[in-house]
Amino acid sequence: MFHITKEFHFSASHQLTSLPPNHQCARLHGHNYVVVVELSAKELDAHGFVRDYH
């Protein structure tokens, strides 16, 4: 089995306007995220790739 893994890092912000103004989540705030995508294949393609993602 062949695997290829790509990791993406991103930040996002939001605010929860339905909360009382003094609640910590009512103001604009952000979070950092990591997404890991893994593809696998039993065989490589004609170019020797699991998947050409470029």
PDBQT receptor file of N, H, CA, C and O in Angstrom, charges set to zero:
ATOM      1  N   MET A   1       0.849  -1.174   0.000  1.00  0.00    +0.000 N 
ATOM      2  CA  MET A   1       0.000   0.000   0.000  1.00  0.00    +0.000 C 
ATOM      3  C   MET A   1       0.896   1.241   0.000  1.00  0.00    +0.000 C 
ATOM      4  O   MET A   1       1.888   1.297   0.728  1.00  0.00    +0.000 OA
ATOM      5  N   PHE A   2       0.545   2.221  -0.812  1.00  0.00    +0.000 N 
ATOM      6  H   PHE A   2      -0.261   2.176  -1.403  1.00  0.00    +0.000 HD
ATOM      7  CA  PHE A   2       1.283   3.474  -0.917  1.00  0.00    +0.000 C 
ATOM      8  C   PHE A   2       0.436   4.597  -0.324  1.00  0.00    +0.000 C 
ATOM      9  O   PHE A   2      -0.785   4.613  -0.480  1.00  0.00    +0.000 OA
ATOM     10  N   HIS A   3       1.095   5.533   0.356  1.00  0.00    +0.000 N 
ATOM     11  H   HIS A   3       2.086   5.519   0.482  1.00  0.00    +0.000 HD
ATOM     12  CA  HIS A   3       0.390   6.633   1.012  1.00  0.00    +0.000 C 
ATOM     13  C   HIS A   3       1.049   7.960   0.654  1.00  0.00    +0.000 C 
ATOM     14  O   HIS A   3       2.256   8.024   0.423  1.00  0.00    +0.000 OA
ATOM     15  N   ILE A   4       0.252   9.004   0.611  1.00  0.00    +0.000 N 
ATOM     16  H   ILE A   4      -0.729   8.952   0.799  1.00  0.00    +0.000 HD
ATOM     17  CA  ILE A   4       0.756  10.363   0.494  1.00  0.00    +0.000 C 
ATOM     18  C   ILE A   4      -0.033  11.200   1.494  1.00  0.00    +0.000 C 
ATOM     19  O   ILE A   4      -1.254  11.080   1.600  1.00  0.00    +0.000 OA
ATOM     20  N   THR A   5       0.681  12.042   2.219  1.00  0.00    +0.000 N 
ATOM     21  H   THR A   5       1.673  12.139   2.133  1.00  0.00    +0.000 HD
ATOM     22  CA  THR A   5       0.055  12.851   3.264  1.00  0.00    +0.000 C 
ATOM     23  C   THR A   5       0.414  14.311   3.049  1.00  0.00    +0.000 C 
ATOM     24  O   THR A   5       1.558  14.637   2.733  1.00  0.00    +0.000 OA
ATOM     25  N   LYS A   6      -0.562  15.182   3.219  1.00  0.00    +0.000 N 
ATOM     26  H   LYS A   6      -1.492  14.917   3.476  1.00  0.00    +0.000 HD
ATOM     27  CA  LYS A   6      -0.349  16.626   3.112  1.00  0.00    +0.000 C 
ATOM     28  C   LYS A   6      -0.969  17.276   4.342  1.00  0.00    +0.000 C 
ATOM     29  O   LYS A   6      -2.106  16.977   4.706  1.00  0.00    +0.000 OA
ATOM     30  N   GLU A   7      -0.216  18.166   4.979  1.00  0.00    +0.000 N 
ATOM     31  H   GLU A   7       0.708  18.409   4.683  1.00  0.00    +0.000 HD
ATOM     32  CA  GLU A   7      -0.690  18.842   6.180  1.00  0.00    +0.000 C 
ATOM     33  C   GLU A   7      -0.906  20.319   5.871  1.00  0.00    +0.000 C 
ATOM     34  O   GLU A   7      -0.044  20.970   5.281  1.00  0.00    +0.000 OA
ATOM     35  N   PHE A   8      -2.049  20.837   6.267  1.00  0.00    +0.000 N 
ATOM     36  H   PHE A   8      -2.749  20.309   6.746  1.00  0.00    +0.000 HD
ATOM     37  CA  PHE A   8      -2.405  22.238   6.044  1.00  0.00    +0.000 C 
ATOM     38  C   PHE A   8      -2.622  22.919   7.393  1.00  0.00    +0.000 C 
ATOM     39  O   PHE A   8      -3.296  22.372   8.266  1.00  0.00    +0.000 OA
ATOM     40  N   HIS A   9      -2.053  24.105   7.564  1.00  0.00    +0.000 N 
ATOM     41  H   HIS A   9      -1.505  24.550   6.855  1.00  0.00    +0.000 HD
ATOM     42  CA  HIS A   9      -2.242  24.912   8.768  1.00  0.00    +0.000 C 
ATOM     43  C   HIS A   9      -2.987  26.179   8.371  1.00  0.00    +0.000 C 
ATOM     44  O   HIS A   9      -2.658  26.801   7.360  1.00  0.00    +0.000 OA
ATOM     45  N   PHE A  10      -3.987  26.567   9.156  1.00  0.00    +0.000 N 
ATOM     46  H   PHE A  10      -4.255  26.062   9.976  1.00  0.00    +0.000 HD
ATOM     47  CA  PHE A  10      -4.674  27.825   8.885  1.00  0.00    +0.000 C 
ATOM     48  C   PHE A  10      -5.272  28.379  10.168  1.00  0.00    +0.000 C 
ATOM     49  O   PHE A  10      -5.483  27.658  11.143  1.00  0.00    +0.000 OA
ATOM     50  N   SER A  11      -5.536  29.664  10.140  1.00  0.00    +0.000 N 
ATOM     51  H   SER A  11      -5.364  30.249   9.347  1.00  0.00    +0.000 HD
ATOM     52  CA  SER A  11      -6.175  30.359  11.253  1.00  0.00    +0.000 C 
ATOM     53  C   SER A  11      -7.513  30.889  10.783  1.00  0.00    +0.000 C 
ATOM     54  O   SER A  11      -7.668  31.256   9.618  1.00  0.00    +0.000 OA
ATOM     55  N   ALA A  12      -8.476  30.931  11.685  1.00  0.00    +0.000 N 
ATOM     56  H   ALA A  12      -8.350  30.633  12.631  1.00  0.00    +0.000 HD
ATOM     57  CA  ALA A  12      -9.798  31.462  11.363  1.00  0.00    +0.000 C 
ATOM     58  C   ALA A  12     -10.306  32.240  12.574  1.00  0.00    +0.000 C 
ATOM     59  O   ALA A  12      -9.997  31.911  13.719  1.00  0.00    +0.000 OA
ATOM     60  N   SER A  13     -11.087  33.272  12.295  1.00  0.00    +0.000 N 
ATOM     61  H   SER A  13     -11.338  33.540  11.364  1.00  0.00    +0.000 HD
ATOM     62  CA  SER A  13     -11.667  34.049  13.387  1.00  0.00    +0.000 C 
ATOM     63  C   SER A  13     -13.177  34.108  13.235  1.00  0.00    +0.000 C 
ATOM     64  O   SER A  13     -13.721  33.942  12.143  1.00  0.00    +0.000 OA
ATOM     65  N   HIS A  14     -13.839  34.350  14.361  1.00  0.00    +0.000 N 
ATOM     66  H   HIS A  14     -13.397  34.485  15.248  1.00  0.00    +0.000 HD
ATOM     67  CA  HIS A  14     -15.293  34.480  14.356  1.00  0.00    +0.000 C 
ATOM     68  C   HIS A  14     -15.713  35.141  15.659  1.00  0.00    +0.000 C 
ATOM     69  O   HIS A  14     -14.903  35.311  16.570  1.00  0.00    +0.000 OA
ATOM     70  N   GLN A  15     -16.959  35.504  15.738  1.00  0.00    +0.000 N 
ATOM     71  H   GLN A  15     -17.617  35.366  14.998  1.00  0.00    +0.000 HD
ATOM     72  CA  GLN A  15     -17.527  35.980  16.991  1.00  0.00    +0.000 C 
ATOM     73  C   GLN A  15     -18.947  35.457  17.093  1.00  0.00    +0.000 C 
ATOM     74  O   GLN A  15     -19.629  35.270  16.086  1.00  0.00    +0.000 OA
ATOM     75  N   LEU A  16     -19.374  35.229  18.299  1.00  0.00    +0.000 N 
ATOM     76  H   LEU A  16     -18.820  35.381  19.117  1.00  0.00    +0.000 HD
ATOM     77  CA  LEU A  16     -20.707  34.689  18.545  1.00  0.00    +0.000 C 
ATOM     78  C   LEU A  16     -21.588  35.832  19.039  1.00  0.00    +0.000 C 
ATOM     79  O   LEU A  16     -21.650  36.114  20.235  1.00  0.00    +0.000 OA
ATOM     80  N   THR A  17     -22.255  36.472  18.113  1.00  0.00    +0.000 N 
ATOM     81  H   THR A  17     -22.204  36.243  17.141  1.00  0.00    +0.000 HD
ATOM     82  CA  THR A  17     -23.007  37.690  18.418  1.00  0.00    +0.000 C 
ATOM     83  C   THR A  17     -24.273  37.433  19.227  1.00  0.00    +0.000 C 
ATOM     84  O   THR A  17     -24.863  38.382  19.744  1.00  0.00    +0.000 OA
ATOM     85  N   SER A  18     -24.703  36.197  19.353  1.00  0.00    +0.000 N 
ATOM     86  H   SER A  18     -24.224  35.427  18.933  1.00  0.00    +0.000 HD
ATOM     87  CA  SER A  18     -25.912  35.899  20.123  1.00  0.00    +0.000 C 
ATOM     88  C   SER A  18     -25.635  35.810  21.627  1.00  0.00    +0.000 C 
ATOM     89  O   SER A  18     -26.566  35.696  22.425  1.00  0.00    +0.000 OA
ATOM     90  N   LEU A  19     -24.360  35.863  22.012  1.00  0.00    +0.000 N 
ATOM     91  H   LEU A  19     -23.604  35.956  21.364  1.00  0.00    +0.000 HD
ATOM     92  CA  LEU A  19     -24.003  35.784  23.430  1.00  0.00    +0.000 C 
ATOM     93  C   LEU A  19     -24.005  37.174  24.057  1.00  0.00    +0.000 C 
ATOM     94  O   LEU A  19     -23.906  38.171  23.341  1.00  0.00    +0.000 OA
ATOM     95  N   PRO A  20     -24.117  37.257  25.371  1.00  0.00    +0.000 N 
ATOM     96  CA  PRO A  20     -24.052  38.565  26.040  1.00  0.00    +0.000 C 
ATOM     97  C   PRO A  20     -22.717  39.250  25.735  1.00  0.00    +0.000 C 
ATOM     98  O   PRO A  20     -21.705  38.568  25.576  1.00  0.00    +0.000 OA
ATOM     99  N   PRO A  21     -22.695  40.574  25.652  1.00  0.00    +0.000 N 
ATOM    100  CA  PRO A  21     -21.470  41.303  25.275  1.00  0.00    +0.000 C 
ATOM    101  C   PRO A  21     -20.274  41.029  26.185  1.00  0.00    +0.000 C 
ATOM    102  O   PRO A  21     -19.133  41.140  25.737  1.00  0.00    +0.000 OA
ATOM    103  N   ASN A  22     -20.504  40.676  27.443  1.00  0.00    +0.000 N 
ATOM    104  H   ASN A  22     -21.431  40.585  27.807  1.00  0.00    +0.000 HD
ATOM    105  CA  ASN A  22     -19.381  40.428  28.354  1.00  0.00    +0.000 C 
ATOM    106  C   ASN A  22     -18.848  38.991  28.277  1.00  0.00    +0.000 C 
ATOM    107  O   ASN A  22     -17.871  38.666  28.951  1.00  0.00    +0.000 OA
ATOM    108  N   HIS A  23     -19.465  38.139  27.478  1.00  0.00    +0.000 N 
ATOM    109  H   HIS A  23     -20.259  38.403  26.931  1.00  0.00    +0.000 HD
ATOM    110  CA  HIS A  23     -18.985  36.759  27.321  1.00  0.00    +0.000 C 
ATOM    111  C   HIS A  23     -17.724  36.773  26.465  1.00  0.00    +0.000 C 
ATOM    112  O   HIS A  23     -17.653  37.517  25.487  1.00  0.00    +0.000 OA
ATOM    113  N   GLN A  24     -16.730  35.963  26.820  1.00  0.00    +0.000 N 
ATOM    114  H   GLN A  24     -16.788  35.359  27.615  1.00  0.00    +0.000 HD
ATOM    115  CA  GLN A  24     -15.443  35.977  26.104  1.00  0.00    +0.000 C 
ATOM    116  C   GLN A  24     -15.564  35.589  24.633  1.00  0.00    +0.000 C 
ATOM    117  O   GLN A  24     -14.737  36.008  23.823  1.00  0.00    +0.000 OA
ATOM    118  N   CYS A  25     -16.564  34.807  24.270  1.00  0.00    +0.000 N 
ATOM    119  H   CYS A  25     -17.236  34.466  24.928  1.00  0.00    +0.000 HD
ATOM    120  CA  CYS A  25     -16.726  34.389  22.873  1.00  0.00    +0.000 C 
ATOM    121  C   CYS A  25     -17.552  35.382  22.057  1.00  0.00    +0.000 C 
ATOM    122  O   CYS A  25     -17.689  35.219  20.844  1.00  0.00    +0.000 OA
ATOM    123  N   ALA A  26     -18.103  36.408  22.709  1.00  0.00    +0.000 N 
ATOM    124  H   ALA A  26     -17.992  36.539  23.694  1.00  0.00    +0.000 HD
ATOM    125  CA  ALA A  26     -18.903  37.397  21.985  1.00  0.00    +0.000 C 
ATOM    126  C   ALA A  26     -18.023  38.333  21.164  1.00  0.00    +0.000 C 
ATOM    127  O   ALA A  26     -18.465  38.878  20.153  1.00  0.00    +0.000 OA
ATOM    128  N   ARG A  27     -16.788  38.520  21.595  1.00  0.00    +0.000 N 
ATOM    129  H   ARG A  27     -16.429  38.078  22.417  1.00  0.00    +0.000 HD
ATOM    130  CA  ARG A  27     -15.885  39.396  20.834  1.00  0.00    +0.000 C 
ATOM    131  C   ARG A  27     -15.169  38.580  19.751  1.00  0.00    +0.000 C 
ATOM    132  O   ARG A  27     -15.098  37.353  19.820  1.00  0.00    +0.000 OA
ATOM    133  N   LEU A  28     -14.653  39.280  18.770  1.00  0.00    +0.000 N 
ATOM    134  H   LEU A  28     -14.711  40.277  18.714  1.00  0.00    +0.000 HD
ATOM    135  CA  LEU A  28     -13.920  38.631  17.687  1.00  0.00    +0.000 C 
ATOM    136  C   LEU A  28     -12.699  37.920  18.267  1.00  0.00    +0.000 C 
ATOM    137  O   LEU A  28     -11.902  38.526  18.984  1.00  0.00    +0.000 OA
ATOM    138  N   HIS A  29     -12.558  36.652  17.958  1.00  0.00    +0.000 N 
ATOM    139  H   HIS A  29     -13.205  36.160  17.375  1.00  0.00    +0.000 HD
ATOM    140  CA  HIS A  29     -11.422  35.873  18.428  1.00  0.00    +0.000 C 
ATOM    141  C   HIS A  29     -11.106  34.794  17.397  1.00  0.00    +0.000 C 
ATOM    142  O   HIS A  29     -11.918  34.510  16.517  1.00  0.00    +0.000 OA
ATOM    143  N   GLY A  30      -9.932  34.203  17.510  1.00  0.00    +0.000 N 
ATOM    144  H   GLY A  30      -9.273  34.434  18.225  1.00  0.00    +0.000 HD
ATOM    145  CA  GLY A  30      -9.513  33.245  16.496  1.00  0.00    +0.000 C 
ATOM    146  C   GLY A  30      -9.047  31.922  17.069  1.00  0.00    +0.000 C 
ATOM    147  O   GLY A  30      -8.850  31.759  18.273  1.00  0.00    +0.000 OA
ATOM    148  N   HIS A  31      -8.880  30.989  16.153  1.00  0.00    +0.000 N 
ATOM    149  H   HIS A  31      -9.040  31.121  15.175  1.00  0.00    +0.000 HD
ATOM    150  CA  HIS A  31      -8.401  29.648  16.478  1.00  0.00    +0.000 C 
ATOM    151  C   HIS A  31      -7.425  29.224  15.382  1.00  0.00    +0.000 C 
ATOM    152  O   HIS A  31      -7.527  29.669  14.238  1.00  0.00    +0.000 OA
ATOM    153  N   ASN A  32      -6.493  28.372  15.742  1.00  0.00    +0.000 N 
ATOM    154  H   ASN A  32      -6.411  28.011  16.671  1.00  0.00    +0.000 HD
ATOM    155  CA  ASN A  32      -5.555  27.797  14.782  1.00  0.00    +0.000 C 
ATOM    156  C   ASN A  32      -5.931  26.340  14.553  1.00  0.00    +0.000 C 
ATOM    157  O   ASN A  32      -6.284  25.622  15.488  1.00  0.00    +0.000 OA
ATOM    158  N   TYR A  33      -5.852  25.917  13.309  1.00  0.00    +0.000 N 
ATOM    159  H   TYR A  33      -5.565  26.500  12.549  1.00  0.00    +0.000 HD
ATOM    160  CA  TYR A  33      -6.264  24.560  12.944  1.00  0.00    +0.000 C 
ATOM    161  C   TYR A  33      -5.174  23.869  12.137  1.00  0.00    +0.000 C 
ATOM    162  O   TYR A  33      -4.368  24.516  11.470  1.00  0.00    +0.000 OA
ATOM    163  N   VAL A  34      -5.167  22.556  12.210  1.00  0.00    +0.000 N 
ATOM    164  H   VAL A  34      -5.822  22.030  12.752  1.00  0.00    +0.000 HD
ATOM    165  CA  VAL A  34      -4.312  21.714  11.374  1.00  0.00    +0.000 C 
ATOM    166  C   VAL A  34      -5.220  20.654  10.759  1.00  0.00    +0.000 C 
ATOM    167  O   VAL A  34      -5.972  19.980  11.463  1.00  0.00    +0.000 OA
ATOM    168  N   VAL A  35      -5.141  20.515   9.435  1.00  0.00    +0.000 N 
ATOM    169  H   VAL A  35      -4.531  21.062   8.862  1.00  0.00    +0.000 HD
ATOM    170  CA  VAL A  35      -5.889  19.482   8.722  1.00  0.00    +0.000 C 
ATOM    171  C   VAL A  35      -4.868  18.575   8.045  1.00  0.00    +0.000 C 
ATOM    172  O   VAL A  35      -3.987  19.053   7.330  1.00  0.00    +0.000 OA
ATOM    173  N   VAL A  36      -4.984  17.287   8.266  1.00  0.00    +0.000 N 
ATOM    174  H   VAL A  36      -5.700  16.899   8.847  1.00  0.00    +0.000 HD
ATOM    175  CA  VAL A  36      -4.089  16.315   7.640  1.00  0.00    +0.000 C 
ATOM    176  C   VAL A  36      -4.924  15.463   6.690  1.00  0.00    +0.000 C 
ATOM    177  O   VAL A  36      -5.908  14.842   7.089  1.00  0.00    +0.000 OA
ATOM    178  N   VAL A  37      -4.508  15.448   5.421  1.00  0.00    +0.000 N 
ATOM    179  H   VAL A  37      -3.708  15.953   5.097  1.00  0.00    +0.000 HD
ATOM    180  CA  VAL A  37      -5.193  14.658   4.398  1.00  0.00    +0.000 C 
ATOM    181  C   VAL A  37      -4.249  13.540   3.975  1.00  0.00    +0.000 C 
ATOM    182  O   VAL A  37      -3.096  13.792   3.625  1.00  0.00    +0.000 OA
ATOM    183  N   GLU A  38      -4.736  12.316   4.008  1.00  0.00    +0.000 N 
ATOM    184  H   GLU A  38      -5.673  12.111   4.293  1.00  0.00    +0.000 HD
ATOM    185  CA  GLU A  38      -3.925  11.177   3.584  1.00  0.00    +0.000 C 
ATOM    186  C   GLU A  38      -4.667  10.417   2.493  1.00  0.00    +0.000 C 
ATOM    187  O   GLU A  38      -5.830  10.047   2.654  1.00  0.00    +0.000 OA
ATOM    188  N   LEU A  39      -3.979  10.193   1.386  1.00  0.00    +0.000 N 
ATOM    189  H   LEU A  39      -3.034  10.494   1.255  1.00  0.00    +0.000 HD
ATOM    190  CA  LEU A  39      -4.509   9.386   0.295  1.00  0.00    +0.000 C 
ATOM    191  C   LEU A  39      -3.703   8.099   0.227  1.00  0.00    +0.000 C 
ATOM    192  O   LEU A  39      -2.506   8.088   0.513  1.00  0.00    +0.000 OA
ATOM    193  N   SER A  40      -4.357   7.034  -0.148  1.00  0.00    +0.000 N 
ATOM    194  H   SER A  40      -5.330   7.043  -0.381  1.00  0.00    +0.000 HD
ATOM    195  CA  SER A  40      -3.645   5.766  -0.286  1.00  0.00    +0.000 C 
ATOM    196  C   SER A  40      -4.085   5.066  -1.563  1.00  0.00    +0.000 C 
ATOM    197  O   SER A  40      -5.183   5.287  -2.075  1.00  0.00    +0.000 OA
ATOM    198  N   ALA A  41      -3.201   4.223  -2.057  1.00  0.00    +0.000 N 
ATOM    199  H   ALA A  41      -2.309   4.044  -1.642  1.00  0.00    +0.000 HD
ATOM    200  CA  ALA A  41      -3.487   3.461  -3.273  1.00  0.00    +0.000 C 
ATOM    201  C   ALA A  41      -2.768   2.122  -3.182  1.00  0.00    +0.000 C 
ATOM    202  O   ALA A  41      -1.681   2.016  -2.614  1.00  0.00    +0.000 OA
ATOM    203  N   LYS A  42      -3.387   1.124  -3.744  1.00  0.00    +0.000 N 
ATOM    204  H   LYS A  42      -4.270   1.209  -4.206  1.00  0.00    +0.000 HD
ATOM    205  CA  LYS A  42      -2.746  -0.191  -3.786  1.00  0.00    +0.000 C 
ATOM    206  C   LYS A  42      -1.612  -0.208  -4.799  1.00  0.00    +0.000 C 
ATOM    207  O   LYS A  42      -0.619  -0.917  -4.632  1.00  0.00    +0.000 OA
ATOM    208  N   GLU A  43      -1.779   0.598  -5.868  1.00  0.00    +0.000 N 
ATOM    209  H   GLU A  43      -2.585   1.175  -6.004  1.00  0.00    +0.000 HD
ATOM    210  CA  GLU A  43      -0.764   0.661  -6.925  1.00  0.00    +0.000 C 
ATOM    211  C   GLU A  43      -0.518   2.119  -7.286  1.00  0.00    +0.000 C 
ATOM    212  O   GLU A  43      -1.395   2.966  -7.116  1.00  0.00    +0.000 OA
ATOM    213  N   LEU A  44       0.672   2.404  -7.782  1.00  0.00    +0.000 N 
ATOM    214  H   LEU A  44       1.385   1.716  -7.920  1.00  0.00    +0.000 HD
ATOM    215  CA  LEU A  44       0.991   3.740  -8.273  1.00  0.00    +0.000 C 
ATOM    216  C   LEU A  44       0.482   3.890  -9.697  1.00  0.00    +0.000 C 
ATOM    217  O   LEU A  44       0.317   2.902 -10.414  1.00  0.00    +0.000 OA
ATOM    218  N   ASP A  45       0.233   5.145 -10.109  1.00  0.00    +0.000 N 
ATOM    219  H   ASP A  45       0.367   5.947  -9.527  1.00  0.00    +0.000 HD
ATOM    220  CA  ASP A  45      -0.224   5.365 -11.482  1.00  0.00    +0.000 C 
ATOM    221  C   ASP A  45       0.949   5.236 -12.455  1.00  0.00    +0.000 C 
ATOM    222  O   ASP A  45       2.052   4.878 -12.044  1.00  0.00    +0.000 OA
ATOM    223  N   ALA A  46       0.728   5.519 -13.717  1.00  0.00    +0.000 N 
ATOM    224  H   ALA A  46      -0.168   5.810 -14.051  1.00  0.00    +0.000 HD
ATOM    225  CA  ALA A  46       1.750   5.347 -14.757  1.00  0.00    +0.000 C 
ATOM    226  C   ALA A  46       2.977   6.227 -14.528  1.00  0.00    +0.000 C 
ATOM    227  O   ALA A  46       4.057   5.927 -15.037  1.00  0.00    +0.000 OA
ATOM    228  N   HIS A  47       2.818   7.322 -13.757  1.00  0.00    +0.000 N 
ATOM    229  H   HIS A  47       1.941   7.565 -13.343  1.00  0.00    +0.000 HD
ATOM    230  CA  HIS A  47       3.930   8.233 -13.480  1.00  0.00    +0.000 C 
ATOM    231  C   HIS A  47       4.597   7.940 -12.137  1.00  0.00    +0.000 C 
ATOM    232  O   HIS A  47       5.535   8.634 -11.744  1.00  0.00    +0.000 OA
ATOM    233  N   GLY A  48       4.118   6.923 -11.440  1.00  0.00    +0.000 N 
ATOM    234  H   GLY A  48       3.356   6.360 -11.760  1.00  0.00    +0.000 HD
ATOM    235  CA  GLY A  48       4.689   6.568 -10.146  1.00  0.00    +0.000 C 
ATOM    236  C   GLY A  48       4.112   7.348  -8.979  1.00  0.00    +0.000 C 
ATOM    237  O   GLY A  48       4.743   7.443  -7.926  1.00  0.00    +0.000 OA
ATOM    238  N   PHE A  49       2.911   7.913  -9.152  1.00  0.00    +0.000 N 
ATOM    239  H   PHE A  49       2.399   7.835 -10.007  1.00  0.00    +0.000 HD
ATOM    240  CA  PHE A  49       2.271   8.726  -8.119  1.00  0.00    +0.000 C 
ATOM    241  C   PHE A  49       1.071   8.006  -7.519  1.00  0.00    +0.000 C 
ATOM    242  O   PHE A  49       0.401   7.223  -8.192  1.00  0.00    +0.000 OA
ATOM    243  N   VAL A  50       0.810   8.281  -6.245  1.00  0.00    +0.000 N 
ATOM    244  H   VAL A  50       1.354   8.917  -5.698  1.00  0.00    +0.000 HD
ATOM    245  CA  VAL A  50      -0.484   7.935  -5.656  1.00  0.00    +0.000 C 
ATOM    246  C   VAL A  50      -1.511   8.893  -6.231  1.00  0.00    +0.000 C 
ATOM    247  O   VAL A  50      -2.576   8.478  -6.689  1.00  0.00    +0.000 OA
ATOM    248  N   ARG A  51      -1.177  10.204  -6.203  1.00  0.00    +0.000 N 
ATOM    249  H   ARG A  51      -0.312  10.541  -5.831  1.00  0.00    +0.000 HD
ATOM    250  CA  ARG A  51      -2.024  11.255  -6.783  1.00  0.00    +0.000 C 
ATOM    251  C   ARG A  51      -1.155  12.475  -6.980  1.00  0.00    +0.000 C 
ATOM    252  O   ARG A  51      -0.430  12.863  -6.064  1.00  0.00    +0.000 OA
ATOM    253  N   ASP A  52      -1.206  13.090  -8.148  1.00  0.00    +0.000 N 
ATOM    254  H   ASP A  52      -1.795  12.774  -8.892  1.00  0.00    +0.000 HD
ATOM    255  CA  ASP A  52      -0.487  14.331  -8.402  1.00  0.00    +0.000 C 
ATOM    256  C   ASP A  52      -1.379  15.478  -7.944  1.00  0.00    +0.000 C 
ATOM    257  O   ASP A  52      -2.348  15.817  -8.625  1.00  0.00    +0.000 OA
ATOM    258  N   TYR A  53      -1.067  16.074  -6.811  1.00  0.00    +0.000 N 
ATOM    259  H   TYR A  53      -0.280  15.799  -6.258  1.00  0.00    +0.000 HD
ATOM    260  CA  TYR A  53      -1.935  17.099  -6.223  1.00  0.00    +0.000 C 
ATOM    261  C   TYR A  53      -1.504  18.521  -6.540  1.00  0.00    +0.000 C 
ATOM    262  O   TYR A  53      -2.056  19.458  -5.963  1.00  0.00    +0.000 OA
ATOM    263  N   HIS A  54      -0.554  18.721  -7.421  1.00  0.00    +0.000 N 
ATOM    264  H   HIS A  54      -0.105  17.961  -7.890  1.00  0.00    +0.000 HD
ATOM    265  CA  HIS A  54      -0.120  20.094  -7.753  1.00  0.00    +0.000 C 
ATOM    266  C   HIS A  54      -0.940  20.661  -8.872  1.00  0.00    +0.000 C 
ATOM    267  O   HIS A  54      -0.718  21.800  -9.283  1.00  0.00    +0.000 OA
TER     268      HIS A  54
